[in-house]
Amino acid sequence: MDAFYASVEQMDYPKLKGKPVAVGGNRQRGVVAAASYEARKFGVHSAMPSKIAASKCRDLIFVKARFERYRELSHQIREIFFRYTDLVEPLSLDEAYLDVTENKMGISTATEIALDIKKAIKNEVGLTASAGVSINKFLAKIASDYRKPDGLFIIKPHQVLPFIEELPIEKFFGVGKKTAERMHSLNITKGADLQNKSIKELVKHFGKQGRYFFSVSRGEDFRKVNPNRIRKSVGAENTFGISLKTKAEIWDALQPVAEKCWKRYKQSEANAHSITLKIKFDDFKQITRSKTFEEAINSAYMFDQGLESLMDSFEMKEPVRLVGCSLSNFEITNKVNEHGQLTLRF
């Protein structure tokens, strides 16, 4: 989806259309969860401290996130996907992989399916989406970001290697800012440079990730679209307008966050064995404390007691701007289905 949270706000509140919008935070504090394309022109982006975002765009409009609304629309969009294939692997509320090798509509090309889906989302939901079509997850992911917003980009089999050779290293999925800097120090600036490195060299400099870079630089990604992708954790957090200065204040502020986390946990029907407490200070330094139990966490009382013991384990060094908690280390109760990949015309 294109700037999903911000686009939803602009759709639901027409007065925001065409204006720079940031979802989350306010002009003084907080973090931007999503930015409209009008805001992105000023350099505003997700995960940016809202105070910095406000300094970049004087007319930036901050709106509160409405995750229930985003989930509602995400479900509606996902139902559109299921008309074409059951092999849908959600990555988040606004993004998913689809394997359309064998599609329910009997459509002969993947490009036509992508166009149909984009049209259905626009007509039925009122939002624009961008699609990437290619032979594997790595390439489809890159293609989906290539012509945003409202884009469609296809990388056909014979185009794969020439496309990767010219692809800037920053565009490789999995290459963050620090990794990109390290690659530049090794004179790796685009895909062709990666292709010239041996697997031994890449593993030496990037560890296990080096094997991944070696494979994808050659267009190889054999991961299957997994419709039963196992969720690894559930959590919740909150950033405060006024920093918390005592442990008592933190504990009080943690209660509604913990309630939200527990509600999501019960809805997930998972059995977790670990509890994690997250604390972020005014200087943006962050600590986490975790506790693992031999038995599954099966009551709100057990969760509450675990959080209380974790609260006792950290020192109050300076005011706190964010608290969060999560449940993880889930029991695996069923096996993931695997599906073979066939040949589909583009």
C-alpha positions as CSV (number, residue, x, y, z in Angstrom):
1,M,0.0,0.0,0.0
2,D,1.1,3.6,-0.7
3,A,1.8,5.5,2.6
4,F,-1.0,3.4,4.1
5,Y,-1.7,5.0,7.4
6,A,-1.3,8.5,6.1
7,S,-3.4,7.7,3.0
8,V,-6.2,6.3,5.2
9,E,-6.3,9.6,7.2
10,Q,-6.4,11.6,4.0
11,M,-9.2,9.4,2.7
12,D,-11.3,9.6,5.9
13,Y,-10.6,13.3,6.4
14,P,-10.7,15.1,3.0
15,K,-9.4,18.3,4.5
16,L,-6.0,16.5,4.8
17,K,-5.8,15.7,1.1
18,G,-2.8,17.2,-0.6
19,K,-1.3,18.3,2.7
20,P,1.8,17.0,4.5
21,V,0.6,14.6,7.1
22,A,2.5,12.6,9.8
23,V,0.7,9.8,11.6
24,G,1.9,9.5,15.2
25,G,3.7,11.8,17.6
26,N,3.3,15.6,17.9
27,R,5.4,18.7,17.3
28,Q,7.2,18.3,20.6
29,R,7.8,14.5,20.9
30,G,7.0,11.0,19.7
31,V,7.9,9.1,16.5
32,V,6.4,9.3,13.1
33,A,4.6,6.0,12.2
34,A,3.9,7.1,8.6
35,A,4.2,10.1,6.4
36,S,2.2,11.2,3.4
37,Y,3.9,11.7,0.1
38,E,3.5,15.5,0.5
39,A,5.5,15.2,3.8
40,R,8.1,13.0,2.2
41,K,9.1,15.7,-0.2
42,F,10.5,17.6,2.9
43,G,12.5,14.6,4.0
44,V,9.9,13.4,6.6
45,H,9.7,9.6,6.9
46,S,8.6,6.8,9.3
47,A,10.6,6.1,12.4
48,M,11.8,9.8,12.5
49,P,11.5,11.6,15.8
50,S,8.5,13.9,15.3
51,K,10.4,16.9,16.6
52,I,12.9,16.5,13.7
53,A,10.0,15.9,11.3
54,A,8.4,19.2,12.4
55,S,11.7,21.1,11.9
56,K,11.9,19.7,8.3
57,C,8.3,20.7,7.4
58,R,6.9,23.8,9.0
59,D,3.3,23.0,7.9
60,L,3.4,19.3,8.9
61,I,0.1,18.1,10.3
62,F,0.3,15.5,13.0
63,V,-2.6,13.0,13.5
64,K,-3.1,10.3,16.0
65,A,-2.7,6.7,14.7
66,R,-6.0,4.7,14.5
67,F,-4.8,1.1,14.3
68,E,-8.3,-0.4,14.5
69,R,-9.2,1.5,11.4
70,Y,-6.0,0.4,9.6
71,R,-6.6,-3.3,10.6
72,E,-10.2,-3.0,9.3
73,L,-9.0,-1.9,5.9
74,S,-6.1,-4.3,5.9
75,H,-8.5,-7.1,6.3
76,Q,-10.7,-5.8,3.5
77,I,-7.6,-5.6,1.2
78,R,-6.5,-9.1,2.2
79,E,-9.9,-10.5,1.2
80,I,-9.3,-9.1,-2.3
81,F,-6.0,-11.0,-2.4
82,F,-7.8,-14.3,-1.5
83,R,-10.0,-14.0,-4.6
84,Y,-6.9,-14.7,-6.6
85,T,-4.8,-17.1,-4.5
86,D,-4.7,-18.7,-1.1
87,L,-1.0,-18.3,-1.0
88,V,-0.9,-14.9,0.7
89,E,1.9,-14.2,3.2
90,P,1.3,-10.9,5.1
91,L,4.4,-9.0,6.1
92,S,2.5,-6.2,7.9
93,L,-0.9,-4.5,7.7
94,D,0.0,-2.9,4.4
95,E,2.2,-5.4,2.6
96,A,2.1,-9.1,1.5
97,Y,3.6,-11.6,-0.8
98,L,1.3,-13.5,-3.2
99,D,2.2,-16.6,-5.2
100,V,-0.2,-16.5,-8.2
101,T,1.4,-19.3,-10.1
102,E,-1.9,-21.2,-9.9
103,N,-4.6,-18.5,-9.4
104,K,-8.3,-19.0,-8.8
105,M,-9.3,-16.8,-11.7
106,G,-7.4,-18.7,-14.3
107,I,-5.6,-15.5,-15.5
108,S,-2.7,-16.3,-17.7
109,T,-0.2,-13.5,-16.7
110,A,1.0,-12.2,-13.3
111,T,0.9,-8.7,-14.7
112,E,-2.8,-8.9,-15.4
113,I,-3.5,-10.2,-11.9
114,A,-1.5,-7.3,-10.4
115,L,-3.5,-4.8,-12.4
116,D,-6.8,-6.4,-11.4
117,I,-5.8,-6.3,-7.7
118,K,-4.7,-2.7,-7.9
119,K,-8.0,-1.8,-9.6
120,A,-10.1,-3.7,-7.0
121,I,-8.3,-2.0,-4.1
122,K,-8.9,1.4,-5.6
123,N,-12.6,0.8,-6.4
124,E,-13.6,-1.0,-3.2
125,V,-11.3,0.5,-0.6
126,G,-10.5,3.9,-2.1
127,L,-6.7,3.7,-1.8
128,T,-3.8,3.1,-4.2
129,A,-1.4,0.2,-4.0
130,S,1.9,-0.5,-5.8
131,A,2.8,-4.0,-7.1
132,G,6.0,-5.7,-8.0
133,V,6.0,-8.8,-10.2
134,S,8.9,-11.2,-10.6
135,I,10.3,-14.7,-10.2
136,N,10.9,-14.6,-6.4
137,K,10.3,-12.7,-3.2
138,F,13.5,-10.7,-3.3
139,L,12.9,-9.3,-6.7
140,A,9.1,-8.8,-6.2
141,K,9.8,-6.8,-3.1
142,I,12.3,-4.5,-4.8
143,A,9.9,-4.1,-7.8
144,S,7.0,-3.1,-5.5
145,D,8.9,-0.1,-4.3
146,Y,10.3,0.9,-7.7
147,R,7.5,3.1,-9.0
148,K,5.6,4.2,-6.0
149,P,3.0,5.6,-5.6
150,D,0.3,3.7,-7.6
151,G,3.1,1.8,-9.4
152,L,3.5,-1.4,-11.2
153,F,7.0,-2.8,-12.1
154,I,7.8,-6.1,-13.7
155,I,11.1,-7.9,-13.7
156,K,10.9,-10.7,-16.2
157,P,13.2,-13.7,-16.1
158,H,15.5,-12.5,-18.8
159,Q,15.8,-9.1,-17.2
160,V,16.8,-10.3,-13.8
161,L,20.6,-10.2,-14.0
162,P,20.9,-7.0,-16.0
163,F,18.5,-5.3,-13.5
164,I,20.5,-6.5,-10.5
165,E,23.8,-5.5,-12.0
166,E,22.7,-1.8,-12.1
167,L,20.8,-1.9,-8.9
168,P,22.3,0.5,-6.2
169,I,23.3,-1.4,-3.2
170,E,21.0,0.7,-1.0
171,K,18.0,-0.7,-2.9
172,F,18.8,-4.3,-1.9
173,F,16.3,-5.5,0.6
174,G,18.1,-6.2,3.9
175,V,20.8,-3.5,3.3
176,G,20.4,-0.8,5.9
177,K,22.4,2.4,6.4
178,K,25.3,0.9,8.3
179,T,25.6,-2.1,5.9
180,A,25.6,0.2,2.9
181,E,28.4,2.3,4.4
182,R,30.4,-0.9,5.0
183,M,29.8,-2.0,1.4
184,H,30.9,1.4,0.1
185,S,34.1,1.0,2.0
186,L,34.7,-2.2,0.1
187,N,33.9,-0.5,-3.2
188,I,30.6,-2.2,-3.5
189,T,28.1,0.3,-4.9
190,K,25.8,-1.8,-7.0
191,G,24.7,-5.3,-7.8
192,A,27.5,-6.0,-10.3
193,D,30.1,-5.3,-7.5
194,L,28.4,-7.9,-5.3
195,Q,28.4,-10.4,-8.1
196,N,32.2,-10.0,-8.4
197,K,32.8,-11.0,-4.8
198,S,33.2,-14.6,-3.8
199,I,31.0,-16.1,-1.1
200,K,34.1,-16.4,1.1
201,E,34.8,-12.7,0.9
202,L,31.2,-11.8,1.6
203,V,30.9,-14.1,4.6
204,K,34.2,-12.7,5.9
205,H,32.8,-9.2,5.9
206,F,29.1,-9.8,6.6
207,G,28.8,-13.1,8.4
208,K,25.8,-15.3,7.6
209,Q,24.2,-12.4,5.7
210,G,27.1,-12.6,3.2
211,R,25.6,-15.9,1.9
212,Y,22.3,-14.1,1.4
213,F,24.0,-11.2,-0.6
214,F,25.9,-13.8,-2.7
215,S,22.6,-15.5,-3.7
216,V,20.3,-12.5,-4.3
217,S,23.0,-10.7,-6.3
218,R,22.6,-13.6,-8.7
219,G,18.8,-13.5,-8.7
220,E,18.5,-16.5,-6.4
221,D,15.9,-16.6,-3.7
222,F,14.2,-19.9,-3.0
223,R,12.0,-18.9,-0.1
224,K,8.4,-20.0,-0.6
225,V,5.3,-17.8,0.0
226,N,4.2,-19.0,3.3
227,P,0.5,-18.4,4.1
228,N,0.9,-19.8,7.6
229,R,3.9,-17.7,8.6
230,I,4.3,-18.1,12.4
231,R,4.0,-14.9,14.4
232,K,7.0,-14.5,16.7
233,S,5.7,-12.1,19.3
234,V,2.9,-9.8,20.3
235,G,3.4,-6.5,22.0
236,A,2.4,-2.9,22.7
237,E,4.1,0.4,23.6
238,N,3.4,4.0,24.2
239,T,5.3,7.3,23.9
240,F,4.5,9.9,26.4
241,G,4.0,13.7,26.0
242,I,5.6,14.3,29.4
243,S,8.5,12.2,30.4
244,L,8.1,9.9,33.4
245,K,10.5,10.5,36.3
246,T,9.9,7.7,38.8
247,K,9.3,4.0,38.7
248,A,5.9,4.5,40.2
249,E,4.9,6.7,37.3
250,I,6.3,4.1,34.8
251,W,4.4,1.3,36.5
252,D,1.1,3.2,36.3
253,A,1.8,4.1,32.7
254,L,2.6,0.5,31.8
255,Q,-0.8,-0.8,32.9
256,P,-2.9,0.2,29.9
257,V,0.0,-0.8,27.6
258,A,0.1,-4.3,29.3
259,E,-3.7,-4.6,29.0
260,K,-3.4,-3.9,25.2
261,C,-0.6,-6.4,24.9
262,W,-2.5,-9.1,26.8
263,K,-5.6,-8.6,24.7
264,R,-3.6,-9.1,21.5
265,Y,-1.9,-12.2,23.0
266,K,-5.2,-13.8,23.8
267,Q,-6.5,-13.1,20.3
268,S,-3.4,-14.7,18.8
269,E,-4.2,-18.0,20.6
270,A,-0.5,-18.6,21.1
271,N,1.4,-20.0,24.1
272,A,4.3,-17.7,25.0
273,H,7.1,-18.5,27.4
274,S,8.9,-15.1,27.5
275,I,8.0,-11.6,28.7
276,T,10.0,-8.5,27.6
277,L,9.9,-5.0,29.0
278,K,11.1,-2.1,26.9
279,I,12.2,1.2,28.2
280,K,13.4,4.2,26.1
281,F,14.9,7.2,27.9
282,D,14.9,10.9,26.9
283,D,18.2,10.6,25.1
284,F,16.6,7.8,22.9
285,K,18.8,5.2,24.5
286,Q,16.9,2.0,25.0
287,I,17.0,-1.0,27.3
288,T,15.1,-4.3,27.3
289,R,14.7,-6.8,30.1
290,S,13.3,-10.3,29.5
291,K,12.2,-13.2,31.6
292,T,11.5,-16.8,30.3
293,F,9.2,-19.3,32.0
294,E,9.3,-23.1,31.7
295,E,5.5,-23.2,31.5
296,A,3.4,-21.2,29.1
297,I,2.2,-17.8,30.3
298,N,-1.5,-18.6,30.7
299,S,-2.9,-15.8,33.0
300,A,-2.9,-12.1,33.2
301,Y,-1.7,-12.4,36.8
302,M,1.4,-14.4,35.6
303,F,2.0,-11.7,33.0
304,D,1.6,-8.9,35.5
305,Q,4.0,-10.6,38.0
306,G,6.6,-11.1,35.3
307,L,6.5,-7.4,34.3
308,E,6.8,-6.4,38.0
309,S,9.9,-8.4,38.4
310,L,11.4,-6.9,35.2
311,M,10.6,-3.4,36.5
312,D,12.6,-4.2,39.6
313,S,15.6,-5.2,37.5
314,F,16.4,-1.9,35.8
315,E,17.9,1.3,37.2
316,M,16.1,4.7,36.8
317,K,18.9,6.7,35.3
318,E,16.9,9.5,33.6
319,P,13.4,10.4,32.6
320,V,11.6,7.9,30.4
321,R,9.8,8.7,27.2
322,L,8.5,5.3,26.1
323,V,7.5,2.0,27.7
324,G,6.5,-1.2,26.0
325,C,6.1,-4.9,26.7
326,S,5.8,-8.0,24.6
327,L,5.2,-11.8,24.8
328,S,7.3,-14.1,22.7
329,N,9.1,-17.5,22.5
330,F,5.9,-19.1,21.2
331,E,5.3,-22.9,21.2
332,I,5.1,-24.3,17.7
333,T,1.9,-26.3,17.4
334,N,1.7,-27.1,13.7
335,K,3.9,-27.4,10.7
336,V,4.1,-24.8,8.0
337,N,2.8,-25.9,4.6
338,E,5.1,-25.8,1.7
339,H,4.1,-25.2,-1.9
340,G,6.1,-25.8,-5.0
341,Q,6.8,-23.1,-7.5
342,L,5.7,-23.6,-11.1
343,T,6.2,-21.5,-14.2
344,L,3.9,-18.5,-14.9
345,R,4.0,-16.2,-17.9
346,F,4.5,-12.6,-17.1
